[in-house]
Amino acid sequence: MRTVVHLSDLHFGRVDDTLLEPLSRLVNELAPNVVVVSGDLTQRAKDEQFMQARAWLDTLPGPQIIVPGNHDISLYNVYRRFFEPLTRYKRYITDDLTPMYADEEIAVCGINTARSLTFKDGRINKEQVAQVRQHFAGLGPDVVRVVVTHHPFDLPQGHEEESDLVDRAAMAMEAFAEIGVDVLLAGHLHARHASNTMDRYQLGDYAALVVQAGTATSTRGRGEVNSFNLLRLERRRVEVDTWGWDVLSGQFSVLHTETFMRSANVWALHSEGLMAAGL
């Protein structure tokens, strides 16, 4: 079994400072095999915000798989937005826009979906899908394959904004079905969500597990408490703990746990998985 801490939407420049030390301490206590940060490390892509993000990330354990979000591209500086969109991100965070971690049990690949030509939306292209294919090539059949993006491939129930989906998602999902991607981690919406992709993408007997994180540290909670996810991954079983901030106790605690099971190439909630497997 491997464990992954999934953080998202830190938004340095608009963080709740009281959360930073307790969250860092907790992540270290959890001792994950991998820490994932799925974008929007800053609020406005300023040097000081990236420096603050870098300093805080350095308090967390490694390895770390980090991808940028739309807020990590300058909004008001037109030259920097279109000609140097991720210069500061690369300087302070990482110059690897397709980060990869792999061992004998899991493989985690990050993809940059942030783009200069749109203020909010994201996109994945064929070249990036080819990189995922290359990264996962040669892995054993028992390795759990995880893709990390900022923009999501699916939406929480009741969320009507289809534009929040990553652009060209259908193209990517067809390839992910061939590659055998198991888990898709994302953020962007400041809303926690976990389900599979079967309702949105009709891809035969394939359905990946989608896990979306809320905002870990931003003051812009959009009606949800600050939260992050802890995933425990095995070949046929993934447990997702959602940890949320309790203002009264001044600490993060587990809000709920969901268990997903894999039957053939379909991930589903535990009870659904049992039905699918005929157990």
Secondary structure, DSSP 8 states (H G I E B T S, - for coil): -EEEEEE----BTSB-GGGHHHHHHHHHHH--SEEEEES--BSS--HHHHHHHHHHHTTS-S-EEEE--GGGS-SS-HHHHHHSTTHHHHHHT-S-SS-EEE-SSEEEEE---B-TT-SS-BB--HHHHHHHHHHHTT--TTSEEEEE-SS-SS--TT---GGGS-BTHHHHHHHHHHHT--EEEE-SSS--EEEESTTT---TTEE-EEEE---SSBS--TTS--EEEEEEEETTEEEEEEEEEETTTTEEEEEEEEEEEEETEEEEEHHHHHHHHT-
